[in-house]
Protein backbone atom coordinates (compact mmCIF):
# COMPACT_ATOMS: atom_id res chain seq x y z
CA UNK A 1 0.00 0.00 0.00
CA UNK A 2 1.48 3.35 1.06
CA UNK A 3 4.44 4.55 3.11
CA UNK A 4 3.13 6.98 5.74
CA UNK A 5 5.19 9.23 7.99
CA UNK A 6 3.48 10.03 11.30
CA UNK A 7 5.00 13.06 13.07
CA UNK A 8 3.46 13.14 16.52
CA UNK A 9 4.97 13.40 20.01
CA UNK A 10 2.03 11.62 21.69
CA UNK A 11 3.13 8.31 23.19
CA UNK A 12 -0.51 7.20 23.26
CA UNK A 13 -2.08 8.33 19.99
CA UNK A 14 0.91 7.73 17.67
CA UNK A 15 1.21 3.97 18.42
CA UNK A 16 -2.57 3.58 18.08
CA UNK A 17 -2.58 5.30 14.68
CA UNK A 18 0.37 3.16 13.56
CA UNK A 19 -1.42 -0.03 14.61
CA UNK A 20 -4.61 0.98 12.77
CA UNK A 21 -2.82 1.82 9.53
CA UNK A 22 -0.43 -1.13 9.67
CA UNK A 23 -3.41 -3.50 9.92
CA UNK A 24 -4.66 -1.99 6.64
CA UNK A 25 -1.41 -2.78 4.88
CA UNK A 26 0.35 0.57 5.14
CA UNK A 27 3.97 1.03 6.21
CA UNK A 28 4.13 3.57 9.03
CA UNK A 29 7.24 5.47 10.11
CA UNK A 30 7.13 7.34 13.44
CA UNK A 31 8.88 10.61 14.23
CA UNK A 32 8.40 12.12 17.70
CA UNK A 33 9.21 15.76 16.91
CA UNK A 34 9.30 18.20 14.01
CA UNK A 35 13.04 18.08 13.36
CA UNK A 36 13.07 14.27 13.24
CA UNK A 37 10.00 14.41 11.01
CA UNK A 38 11.68 16.73 8.52
CA UNK A 39 14.72 14.45 8.32
CA UNK A 40 12.52 11.38 7.88
CA UNK A 41 10.51 13.11 5.14
CA UNK A 42 13.71 13.80 3.16
CA UNK A 43 15.26 10.36 3.66
CA UNK A 44 12.18 8.13 3.49
CA UNK A 45 10.19 10.01 0.80
CA UNK A 46 6.81 8.87 2.18
CA UNK A 47 3.59 8.82 0.18
CA UNK A 48 1.84 10.83 2.89
CA UNK A 49 2.53 12.67 6.13
CA UNK A 50 0.26 12.75 9.18
CA UNK A 51 1.40 15.80 11.12
CA UNK A 52 0.46 16.73 14.67
CA UNK A 53 -0.25 20.42 15.09
CA UNK A 54 0.92 20.83 18.70
CA UNK A 55 4.51 19.74 19.39
CA UNK A 56 7.41 21.20 21.38
CA UNK A 57 10.37 22.97 19.70
CA UNK A 58 8.72 23.10 16.28
CA UNK A 59 4.93 22.99 15.87
CA UNK A 60 3.02 21.48 12.96
CA UNK A 61 2.63 24.82 11.16
CA UNK A 62 6.40 25.33 11.08
CA UNK A 63 7.04 21.75 9.97
CA UNK A 64 4.45 22.00 7.21
CA UNK A 65 5.91 25.30 6.00
CA UNK A 66 9.41 23.81 5.79
CA UNK A 67 8.12 20.70 4.03
CA UNK A 68 6.53 22.86 1.34
CA UNK A 69 9.69 24.93 0.89
CA UNK A 70 11.84 21.87 0.17
CA UNK A 71 11.83 20.57 -3.41
CA UNK A 72 12.17 16.94 -2.30
CA UNK A 73 9.16 17.09 0.06
CA UNK A 74 6.85 19.82 -1.21
CA UNK A 75 4.63 17.42 -3.21
CA UNK A 76 4.01 15.01 -0.32
CA UNK A 77 0.37 15.24 0.89
CA UNK A 78 0.01 16.41 4.50
CA UNK A 79 -2.91 15.75 6.84
CA UNK A 80 -2.87 17.81 10.02
CA UNK A 81 -3.79 16.09 13.32
CA UNK A 82 -5.06 18.37 16.06
CA UNK A 83 -7.17 18.47 19.19
CA UNK A 84 -8.04 22.07 18.32
CA UNK A 85 -11.30 22.55 16.48
CA UNK A 86 -11.12 26.28 15.82
CA UNK A 87 -11.73 27.22 12.16
CA UNK A 88 -8.83 29.69 12.28
CA UNK A 89 -6.43 26.87 13.16
CA UNK A 90 -7.68 24.79 10.24
CA UNK A 91 -7.43 27.70 7.81
CA UNK A 92 -3.88 28.44 8.91
CA UNK A 93 -2.86 24.82 8.35
CA UNK A 94 -4.42 24.77 4.89
CA UNK A 95 -2.67 28.02 4.04
CA UNK A 96 0.62 26.38 5.03
CA UNK A 97 -0.02 23.65 2.47
CA UNK A 98 -1.86 20.90 4.35
CA UNK A 99 -4.48 19.09 2.28
CA UNK A 100 -6.76 17.96 5.09
CA UNK A 101 -7.46 18.04 8.83
CA UNK A 102 -8.40 15.41 11.38
CA UNK A 103 -9.43 16.05 14.96
CA UNK A 104 -7.92 14.01 17.78
CA UNK A 105 -8.93 11.63 19.18
CA UNK A 106 -9.88 10.31 15.72
CA UNK A 107 -12.28 7.60 14.64
CA UNK A 108 -10.54 4.53 13.21
CA UNK A 109 -12.78 4.34 10.16
CA UNK A 110 -12.38 8.04 9.40
CA UNK A 111 -8.58 7.84 9.72
CA UNK A 112 -8.37 4.92 7.29
CA UNK A 113 -10.82 6.50 4.86
CA UNK A 114 -9.03 9.87 4.75
CA UNK A 115 -5.61 8.27 4.34
CA UNK A 116 -6.83 5.98 1.56
CA UNK A 117 -8.54 8.85 -0.27
CA UNK A 118 -5.41 11.00 -0.31
CA UNK A 119 -3.16 8.08 -1.22
CA UNK A 120 -5.46 7.35 -4.16
CA UNK A 121 -5.51 11.02 -5.20
CA UNK A 122 -1.71 11.07 -5.12
CA UNK A 123 -1.56 7.94 -7.29
CA UNK A 124 -4.02 9.44 -9.78
CA UNK A 125 -2.06 12.71 -9.92
CA UNK A 126 1.21 10.88 -10.55
CA UNK A 127 -0.42 8.71 -13.24
CA UNK A 128 -1.78 11.84 -14.92
CA UNK A 129 1.61 13.54 -14.78
CA UNK A 130 3.23 10.48 -16.36
CA UNK A 131 0.57 10.35 -19.08
CA UNK A 132 1.09 14.05 -19.79
CA UNK A 133 4.85 13.46 -19.97
CA UNK A 134 4.31 10.63 -22.46
CA UNK A 135 1.95 12.76 -24.56
CA UNK A 136 4.46 15.60 -24.57
CA UNK A 137 7.19 13.20 -25.62
CA UNK A 138 4.99 11.94 -28.47
CA UNK A 139 4.24 15.52 -29.53
CA UNK A 140 7.99 16.17 -29.81
CA UNK A 141 8.73 13.06 -31.88
CA UNK A 142 8.54 12.21 -35.57
CA UNK A 143 6.16 9.30 -35.97
CA UNK A 144 8.15 7.50 -38.67
CA UNK A 145 11.74 7.66 -37.43
CA UNK A 146 11.24 8.13 -33.69
CA UNK A 147 13.65 11.07 -33.76
CA UNK A 148 12.63 14.51 -32.55
CA UNK A 149 10.58 16.59 -34.97
CA UNK A 150 11.27 19.87 -36.77
CA UNK A 151 9.45 22.08 -34.27
CA UNK A 152 11.19 20.64 -31.22
CA UNK A 153 14.57 20.77 -32.96
CA UNK A 154 14.27 24.54 -33.34
CA UNK A 155 13.13 24.94 -29.72
CA UNK A 156 16.05 22.87 -28.47
CA UNK A 157 18.68 24.50 -30.68
CA UNK A 158 17.54 27.97 -29.64
CA UNK A 159 18.07 27.12 -25.96
CA UNK A 160 21.31 25.27 -26.61
CA UNK A 161 22.76 28.16 -28.58
CA UNK A 162 22.04 30.66 -25.82
CA UNK A 163 23.76 28.39 -23.29
CA UNK A 164 26.76 27.81 -25.57
CA UNK A 165 27.18 31.54 -26.12
CA UNK A 166 26.82 32.33 -22.43
CA UNK A 167 29.34 29.72 -21.28
CA UNK A 168 31.66 29.95 -24.31
CA UNK A 169 31.03 26.35 -25.36
CA UNK A 170 31.39 24.77 -28.79
CA UNK A 171 28.13 23.80 -30.48
CA UNK A 172 27.87 22.14 -33.89
CA UNK A 173 24.93 21.58 -36.21
CA UNK A 174 24.84 18.87 -38.87
CA UNK A 175 22.29 18.85 -41.69
CA UNK A 176 22.12 15.82 -43.97
CA UNK A 177 19.98 14.86 -46.93
CA UNK A 178 19.49 11.57 -48.80
CA UNK A 179 21.07 11.75 -52.25
CA UNK A 180 18.72 11.51 -55.25
CA UNK A 181 15.74 10.90 -52.94
CA UNK A 182 13.12 11.89 -55.55
CA UNK A 183 14.51 9.47 -58.12
CA UNK A 184 14.66 6.80 -55.41
CA UNK A 185 11.00 7.28 -54.46
CA UNK A 186 9.94 7.33 -58.11
CA UNK A 187 11.71 4.00 -58.72
CA UNK A 188 10.78 2.13 -55.52
CA UNK A 189 7.71 3.90 -54.13
CA UNK A 190 7.09 5.84 -50.95
CA UNK A 191 6.61 2.75 -48.77
CA UNK A 192 10.17 1.68 -49.48
CA UNK A 193 11.17 5.31 -48.99
CA UNK A 194 9.70 5.16 -45.50
CA UNK A 195 11.78 2.06 -44.73
CA UNK A 196 14.87 3.99 -45.82
CA UNK A 197 13.98 6.98 -43.63
CA UNK A 198 13.32 4.76 -40.62
CA UNK A 199 16.63 2.94 -41.13
CA UNK A 200 18.49 6.21 -41.51
CA UNK A 201 17.03 7.41 -38.22
CA UNK A 202 18.49 4.35 -36.47
CA UNK A 203 21.88 4.82 -38.12
CA UNK A 204 22.01 8.44 -36.91
CA UNK A 205 21.25 7.34 -33.35
CA UNK A 206 24.05 4.75 -33.58
CA UNK A 207 26.53 7.33 -34.88
CA UNK A 208 26.10 10.01 -32.21
CA UNK A 209 26.47 10.13 -28.44
CA UNK A 210 23.47 9.64 -26.18
CA UNK A 211 23.92 13.23 -25.01
CA UNK A 212 23.61 14.65 -28.54
CA UNK A 213 20.33 15.51 -30.26
CA UNK A 214 18.93 14.17 -33.55
CA UNK A 215 15.79 15.20 -35.43
CA UNK A 216 14.00 14.62 -38.69
CA UNK A 217 14.22 18.09 -40.14
CA UNK A 218 11.69 17.48 -42.89
CA UNK A 219 11.16 15.16 -45.84
CA UNK A 220 14.44 13.34 -46.46
CA UNK A 221 16.49 15.80 -44.42
CA UNK A 222 17.82 15.24 -40.89
CA UNK A 223 19.52 17.45 -38.31
CA UNK A 224 21.91 16.74 -35.45
CA UNK A 225 23.11 18.96 -32.59
CA UNK A 226 26.54 18.04 -31.22
CA UNK A 227 27.36 19.46 -27.80
CA UNK A 228 30.89 20.53 -26.81
CA UNK A 229 32.03 19.63 -30.33
CA UNK A 230 34.39 21.94 -32.23
CA UNK A 231 34.63 21.90 -36.03
CA UNK A 232 37.15 19.03 -36.41
CA UNK A 233 35.17 16.85 -33.98
CA UNK A 234 31.89 17.63 -35.76
CA UNK A 235 33.37 16.88 -39.18
CA UNK A 236 34.70 13.59 -37.82
CA UNK A 237 31.23 12.60 -36.57
CA UNK A 238 29.66 13.68 -39.87
CA UNK A 239 32.15 11.62 -41.89
CA UNK A 240 31.59 8.57 -39.68
CA UNK A 241 27.84 8.96 -40.15
CA UNK A 242 28.22 9.33 -43.93
CA UNK A 243 30.29 6.15 -44.08
CA UNK A 244 27.86 4.21 -41.87
CA UNK A 245 24.96 5.14 -44.15
CA UNK A 246 26.89 4.16 -47.27
CA UNK A 247 27.78 0.78 -45.74
CA UNK A 248 24.31 0.00 -44.37
CA UNK A 249 22.23 -2.59 -46.20
CA UNK A 250 18.54 -1.64 -46.22
CA UNK A 251 16.18 -4.57 -46.54
CA UNK A 252 12.60 -4.11 -47.75
CA UNK A 253 10.72 -7.30 -48.59
CA UNK A 254 12.74 -8.91 -51.40
CA UNK A 255 14.88 -5.84 -52.06
CA UNK A 256 18.29 -5.00 -50.64
CA UNK A 257 19.15 -1.34 -51.11
CA UNK A 258 21.91 1.18 -50.48
CA UNK A 259 21.67 4.96 -50.17
CA UNK A 260 24.16 7.75 -49.62
CA UNK A 261 23.86 11.14 -47.94
CA UNK A 262 25.29 14.60 -48.36
CA UNK A 263 26.25 16.34 -45.13
CA UNK A 264 26.79 19.96 -44.10
CA UNK A 265 28.46 21.06 -40.86
CA UNK A 266 28.54 24.43 -39.10
CA UNK A 267 30.08 25.20 -35.73
CA UNK A 268 29.79 27.95 -33.13
CA UNK A 269 31.82 29.96 -32.22
CA UNK A 270 32.24 31.50 -35.67
CA UNK A 271 32.51 35.18 -36.56
CA UNK A 272 29.44 34.99 -38.81
CA UNK A 273 27.27 32.90 -36.48
CA UNK A 274 25.50 34.98 -33.84
CA UNK A 275 22.26 33.08 -33.32
CA UNK A 276 20.73 29.62 -33.84
CA UNK A 277 19.09 30.59 -37.14
CA UNK A 278 22.44 31.56 -38.59
CA UNK A 279 23.95 28.29 -37.38
CA UNK A 280 21.30 26.33 -39.31
CA UNK A 281 21.70 28.60 -42.34
CA UNK A 282 25.45 27.97 -42.43
CA UNK A 283 24.99 24.20 -42.07
CA UNK A 284 22.47 24.37 -44.92
CA UNK A 285 24.94 26.21 -47.13
CA UNK A 286 27.55 23.56 -46.40
CA UNK A 287 24.99 20.85 -47.27
CA UNK A 288 24.31 22.43 -50.66
CA UNK A 289 28.04 22.71 -51.24
CA UNK A 290 28.32 18.94 -50.60
CA UNK A 291 25.64 18.33 -53.23
CA UNK A 292 27.29 20.66 -55.74
CA UNK A 293 30.62 18.90 -55.23
CA UNK A 294 29.29 15.49 -56.17
CA UNK A 295 27.13 14.28 -53.22
CA UNK A 296 28.02 11.47 -50.76
CA UNK A 297 30.43 13.81 -49.02
CA UNK A 298 30.84 16.10 -46.02
CA UNK A 299 31.39 19.84 -46.31
CA UNK A 300 32.01 22.28 -43.47
CA UNK A 301 31.08 25.96 -43.42
N, C-alpha and C positions, 0 to 999 in steps of 0.2 A: 504494500500500500504506500503510505507516505512517511517521510522522515519529518518529525515534528520536534521543534525546539521549544521547551517550556521554561521560561524565565520567571521564576517565582521563588521568593524567600520563605514561603510558608512550608513548615515541615509536616503539616497536616494535609493541606489541599493539594500540593504538588504531587506527592506519592499517589493520592487517590486518582487524580487526573491521569497520571501515567498508567496506572492499573487499568482504568476504563479504556483508554485509547489503545493500550497494548493488546487487550482482549479482542479489539476490533481489527487487529492486524497491523497497526501502525508501529513504527519505531520511534520511541520517545527519548529525547536527550534532555537531561535536567541541568539547569544553571541556576544557582542560588542568589545571584546578584546581577546587576546590570553590566558591569565590566566583564564578568565571566560569560554572560549572555552574548555580548558583542563579539568576543573572541570565538565563541562556539559558532555563531552565525557565519563568521568568515571562514572558519576551518571546516565546518560540517556541511555548509550550504544546504540547509534544510528546505523542505517544500513549504513549510509554514512555521510561523512563530506565534506561540501563545505568550503574551506579555503581561505580567502583573503591573498594575498602575502604581501601587504604593510599595516602594522598596527603599531601604537606606542607601546612602551614598549617591545613588543615581536612580531617579524614579523612572517610571515607564514612559513618560513624555520625552525625557531626555534620551532614553535608549532608542525610542522610536525615531526621534529626529536624527540621531547619528546613523541608524540603520538606513534611513532614506537618503543620507548624504553620501553613503559609500556605494561605489559602482557595483561591487560584488554582492551587496545585500539589498539594494534599493528595490528590487523587483519581488522580494520575498513577501508574501501576504502576512499581515500582522493582525491578530485578534487580541484586543485589550481585555484583560481580566480585572475586574474591580468590584469592591464592595460598595463603592459610591454609586448612587443612582441619579445624581444631579445632571440635568441636560447639558449644562455648561461643561462638565467634565467630559462627557461623551463628545461634544462638539470639538473640544480642544484636541482630544485624541484623534478624531477623524481628520482634523486640520494638520496634524503631525504626520499623517499618512496611514493610520490604521484603517483597515477595511471593515472591521466589525467590532462589536462590544459584547461581552457577556458578564452578567452580574454574578458575584460570588455570595454565598455558595451556589453552584450551578447544578442544574438538573442533568443527570447522566445522558438521557436521550437528546436533550438540547445540545449538549457539548458535542456528542458524536455527529449529530445532524449538521451543525454549523461547520465543524471541521471538514466533514465529507463534502459539503457544498463548496467550500472555498478550495479544497484540493481539486475537485472536479473543474471548477472555474479556471484554476491555474493550468490544468492539463489542456483544457479547451483553448485557452489563450496561447499556450506554447504550440499546440497543433496548428492553430491559425497562423501564427508567426512563421512556422516552418512552411506551411502551404504558400504563404505570401512570398517567402524567400524563393521557393521553387518556381512560382509563377514569374517572379522578377528575373530569375535565371533564364527561364524559357524565353522571356521577352527580349533578352539580350543576346540570344543565340540564333544562328542561322540553322534552319530546320534540316537542310540537306547535309551539310558538312559537320555540324556540331560546333564549329568555331563561333566566335563572337560575330555579331552582325555589323553592318556599316555604321549605323547610328551609334552603337555603343563604342565602336572603335574611335570615333571622333570625340566622344565624351571622355574616354580614357586618355587619349593622346593629349587632349587639351590640358588635363590635370597633370599628366606626366611631364609635359613640357614646362609648365610653370614650376614644378618641383626641381627639374633639372637645371633650369635657369637660376633659381634661387640658391641652390646648393652647389652650383658649378659642376654638375655631373654630365657625363656623356650620354647622349640619347640618339639612337639610330632608328630610322624607318626604312623598311624594305617593302617595295611594291613589286609584285610579280604577276605575269599574265601568261596563259597557255598559248603557245605558238600555233598559229593557223587554226584557231578554235572554230571559226565559222565553217571552214572547209571540212574540219573533222565532224562537226555536227551534221553538215549536209550529207556526208558520206555514211555515217553510222547511226544517225538519229539522236534525238535529245535524251532518250533513256540511257543510251550508252554514255552520252555526255555527262549525265548525272553521276554515273558510276565513276567516271574519270574525276569529276569534281570532288566526290566523296573520298576517293583514294588520295587525291592531292591534299585534302585537308588532313588526313592521317599522316602523310609524309611530312608535312610542315610541322605537325606536333612532335614527330620523332626527331626532327632536325634542330629544334630550338630547346632552350632550357625551360623547365617548369615555371620559372619566374618570369619568362618573357610572355608576350601577348600576341596572339594570332587571330585574324578575322578574315571573313570573306568580304571583300571590299565591294563586290558587285559583279554579276555575270561570271566571267572566267578569271577575274582579277582578285588577288589576295593581298593582305597587308600584314606586316609583322612589326611589332615594337620590340627593340632590343635595349634593355636597361644596362647602364654602365658599360656600354660598348662603343669604343671609338671607331673611326673609319676602317682601319685595317681589320679589327675584330669583326665588324659588321660585314665587310666584304668576304671575309673567310667563311662566316656563317652562310652568306648568300651563295657562295660558290659550292659549299657542301650541299646545300639544299638543291641547287641546280643539278648537281651530279646525282643526287639521290633520286630525283624525279626522272632523269634520263635513264637511270638503271632499273627503275621500278617496272615490273611487268604488271599490267592491268588486265584482269580477267573479267570478261563479261559473257556469260553463257559459253558459246563455243569459240569466242574470239579472244585472242591474246594481243594486247595493244601496248604501244609505247607513245609517250608524249614528251615534249620538251617545254621549257619555260624561258622567258626573258625576264631579267631581274634588274631593278633599279634600286640604288642605295643612296640615302642622304643621312648626314650626321650633324648633330648639334654638339658642341659649338661650331659655328661657321659664320663668317662675317656677313653673309647674305640672309642667314636664317634667324629671324627674330620672333617668330611665333610658330604654332603648330601647323597652321595652314601653309606657311612657307616651307616647312619641313616636308609636308606631303607633296607640295608643288615641285620641289627639287627632286624628290624621289621619283616622281612621275616623269620629269624631264630625263632623268637617268634611264628610266624604263624605256622610253621612246628611243633614246640613243642606242640601247641594247637591240631594239628591233631594227633600227636603221643599219646597224653594223652586222646584221646577219642572223639575229635571233639565237636562242640557246646559249646566252652569254650573260655575264654580269657587268653592269656599268655603274660607276660611282659618280655622284655629282661633285 
